Amino acid sequence: MSETEVGTRVPKVVLVTGASKFLGGYLATRLAHDPQIDRVLAVDSVPPSKDMRRRMGRAEFVRADLRNPLIGKVIRSEAVDTVVHTGLHTRPAETGGRAVMKEINVIGAMHLFAACQKSPHVRRLVVRSSSAVYGNSATDPARFTEEMTSKNPPRGGFPKDCVEIEGYARGAGRRRDDLDVAILRFAPVIGSRMDTQLSRYFAPPVVPSMVGRDPRLQLLHEEDALGALERATMTDVRGTFNIGADGTVSSSQAIRRAGRVELPLPSVLFRRLGGLLRGVRMADYTAEELAYLNYGLGLDTTRMRTELGFLPRWTTVQAFDDFVRGRALSPVVDPLSVRSMERKVVGAARRLA
């Protein structure tokens, strides 16, 4: 099914949370440039940067904490008909601790969804979630469909927050038949502008890895993440959707494509020695992030294409290469020299054979 075959809608007043972050800020910018949309309200507890405010154009910034009842007043008084929730915190360091992060993520989402449910104007709710809800283990399938669950489901951190947030969003949809709820489970997002733990992992000259592990990674370009959110905002499709690029790249291939040097380490040394080599503490990586670097994760994106009608522009490899170009990562090892040496070794082996 093509994009034109999926039911489209034109929202009049859209509220986007997380306006100070990349996804929320740039999504508000995109929507503000759509003349079909009357108003765009960009919400966050902290103001966006001056550059982001300039990019947003006619989008109106509203300073509000989702845990505060004020958000419900804003939704009702401004006759908001579409809410896009991107304002999630992924790391405890962003908020001052895990307890605060959980309160902002989960309690904030509860208040937001309750306000959507009570407002007679809201007809659509789009929620940014994560493929991390599937967990990571050695027994995982090659690709998760939206109905599957992991044998090692997340027990804490950002993935557990996403599980709870999804549950509250579905609950709001069940209590309001006329409220269309769409949940987007993003593969790890990468790009030149969005700073993530994954981009920081591949940036240093020497990249530690776990001995005996070479996980296959399925990624999502930052522009495709924005495109999927915009697509979901402008359709009437409801349900849960895996959002990921075509193809995968192994961790070792990614390290080589970035011109980095891989250093395999036993898991017991991965955090400690790996941190010394990288100049940052691997101890800062959560257990869930380390599990991803250990096992990887694959998504079945059939529903994204056939029901949501969204087709990513970048493959996983293209997204990773764009990240390398955008960050101007100078290769520690010249790829041309490596390929030349590989050809010489292969040629010598054939002559000996």
N, C-alpha and C positions, 0 to 999 in steps of 0.2 A: 504494500500500500504506500502510495506517495504522500507527501505532506499535504497536497491539495485535497486528498480524499479523506483526511481526518477532520472531524467537526471543529470548526474554528469559531471563536467568539471575540468580541471587542469589549474589553473592560473599560469602564468609565473612570473609576477612581481606584488606583492600585496602591497598596501599602507594602513596602519592602523593608524587612528588618535586617539588621547587620550592616547599616549604611556606611560604617567606618571601615569595614573590611572589603577585601577585593571583590568577592562575589556580589555582596549586597550593593556596594557602591557602583560598580560597573553595570549591574543589572538595572538599577535605578536610572543610570545614564542612558542605557539603551531604550528603556521604556519612555523616558522623557523626550526622546527624539522621535517617538511615534505620534504623528498628529492625530491619530484616531483615539488616543487616550486623553481624556480631559485633564486629569491630575495624577501626579505621582508623589506619594508621601514616603520619604526616606527616613526610617526610624533607627535610632541607636541611643545608647546611654552616654556615649561620648561622641563629640562632633567629628565628622570626616576631616581629612586634611584640606588645606586651602586648594590644592590642586584638584582633589576629588570634588569639592564643592563647585569649582569652576566647571569641571566636566559635566556635572549633573544638570547644568543649565536651569531649566524651569522646574525641576524637581524640588519639592519643598522639604527641608530638613526639619524633623520633629525630634527633639531630645526627650526620650522617655525610656524608662527601665521597664522591661516587660513584666517584672514582678510587681509593678505598681499598678493599681486600678486605673491610673490615667490612660493606659493603653486602650481600655474598653471605651472610655469617653471619647478618645480620638476616633476610634473606628465608627462609633455611632454618630457623633456630631458631624463627621466629614462624609458620611454616607459611603464608606468604603465598600466596594463590591468584590474585590479580589485582594487576598493577602498572600504574600510570598515570604516564607520564613527561611531566611538564610543565616540568621544571627546566632550561630552555634560556636562555642569555644571548644577547641580540640585538645588543648593542653592546660594542665593546672597552673603552669607558670603564667599564663595569660591573665588569670583572675586572682592569683594570690593563694592558691591551694585547691585541692580536690573538692573539699566540701563546698567552697564558694562556687566552683565551676559547675558542680552538679545542681546547685540551687539555681544558678542563672540559666543553665540549659533546660533542666526538667521543669522546675517550678515556673520559670518564665514562659516556657511553651504551654504549660497547663493554663496559665492566666490568658495567654494570647488566644488559644483555641476556645476557651470558655467565652471570651469576648466575641469571637467569630460566631459561635453557636447562638449567642443571645441576640446578636444584631440582625434585624430583619433584612438588611441590605446585602450582607455578605453572601455570595453565591459560590465562591471558589476559594480553596485553600491549597497552596502548593508548598510542600515541605522539602527542604534539602536534607537528605539523610546520607548514609555512607554504606559502602559494601562491607565495612568493618562489622556490620551486624551479623554477618555469617560466621565470624570467628576464623581461626586458622588452625589447621591440624594436618597431620600426615595422611589422614583418612578422608580428606575432603575430596569431592568430585572434581573433575577437570573444569567444569563450569557450573556455577550455581544458577538455578532458575529462581524466580521470585518466591516460589512456594517452598523451596528447600530450606532446611536449617542445618547447621553444622553439628557434628558430634562433639565439638568443643566450643559451645557458644560463649560469647563474651561474658565475663563475670564482673567487669568493672570498667572504669575510665570512660572515654568518649564513646566507644562502641556500645556500652551498656546504656549510656544516656540516649543514644539514637534508638535503641530498642524501645525504651520507655516513651520517648517522644512520638515514635511511630504509633504506639498503642493509643496514646491520647488523641492523636490526629484521627485515627480510624474511629475512635469512640465518638468524636464530634460528628463525623460523617454518618455514623449509625443513628445518632439522635436527631439528625436533620437530613431528611431524604433529599431536600433541595440544595444541600451543600455538597458540591463536588470536591473531593479530596484526592490530590495526586501527590504521591511520595516518590522522590527521585533518589535512588541509591547510587551515589557516585563512586566509580573506581577512583583510586588515588589520583588527584589532580596535579598536573605538572605544567610548567611553562616558565617564561622568562621573567614574569612580573609577580607571580604568586609564590610567596615564600612558605615552604612546607618542610616537614621533617624529611620527606623523601628527597627533595631538592638539596637540602643541606647534607644528606647522606652521601650523595654522588659528587658533591662539589670539591672536597679536598683532594690533593694529589695522590694520597694513598688511601684506599677504601678497604677497611677491614670486612671480612666475610666469615661465615661459619664453615668450618671444615666439613666437607661431605654434602653441603647444601648449595644448590644453584636454582633458587626459586624462579618460576616464570611469572612475570609481572604483566598485568593488563592495566593500562593507564588511561587518562583522559586529559586532553589538552584544555588549558584554562579557558580558551575561547569557546570550545565545545561545551564546557560546563555552563558558561553563560548562555550559549545557544539553547541548551536543553531547558534551562529555567525559563527563558523567554518563550520557547515553544509551549511549555506547559502552561504558562500564564495566558497564552492566546488560544487555548483549545478548551473544550469541555470534557476531555477524557478524564476518567477517574481511575484510581488503582495505584499499584506499586510497580515501579519500573527500574530495572538495572540500567545504568547509564555508563557505558564504557566504549573505548575505541576498538576498532578491529585489530586482531592479532595480539601477540604477546612478545615480550623480550625477556630473555633470561637475565638474571642479575649480573652474571659474568660478561654477557654480551654488552649490557648497558655500561659497565665499567670500561670495557674496551672502546666503545663508541665515544665515550667521554674523554678518552685518552688518559684515563687514570690507571694506577697500578693497584691490582688486587692483592690483598694479604690475607690468606685463609688462616683463621685462628680457631682453636677449640672454643666451645661455647663458654667455658668458665673464664677464658681470657678475653672474650669478645668485648665486654663492657670496659674492662680495666685497661688493657693494652691498646685496644682500638681507640679509646678516648685519648690516649697519649699521642697516637699517630695523627689523629684528626684535629687535635687542638681544641676539641670539645669533649664533654663527658658523655660517653655512651650510656652512663647511668641515667642521663636525662631522658633516654628513650623509654617509653612505657613498655610493660610486658606485652601489650597488644601489638605495638609497633615492632618489637623484636620478633614476635611470632610471625608477622607478615614478612619480615626480612628472612625468616627461616623457611617458610612454606609457600609464600606467594598466594595468589587468589585469582580465579578466573570467573567471569560472568557470562551468562547467556543473555544476549541483548535482543532476542527476537521480539519481545513485547515492545521494546523501545522503538523498533522500526515499524512494526505492523500496526500497533495501536496508538502510540504517541506520535508516530510519523516523523521521528527525528533521525537524521543520518549524520553522524560525526564527520567533520571535514578531515581530521587528522587520524591516521592510524596510530597505534601505540608507538611504533618505531619513529614515525614522523614527529609525534609529540615530544618524544625524548630528544630527538635530534634538534628540534626547535628550542628546547630548553638549553641544550649545550651551546647552540649558536647565540641565543639571547643572553646567556650569562657570560659569553666570550671566554669559555673555559679553554685555556691553553693546554694542549696535550702534553702530558709528562712523557709519554712515549709516542713518537710520530707514527700514526696509522699506516702511512705509505711505507715506512721502513719495516714495520711489522709484516705487512702483506708481501713485500719484496722478499723478506726472509722466509715467509711461509712458502712462497713459490719455489725458492731455491731448495728448501728442505724436501718439498714434494717432488721436485724434479730429480734430486739426488736419489730419493727413494725409488722412483720409477726406473732410473738407470741401473740401480743395484738389482732391482727385480728382473 
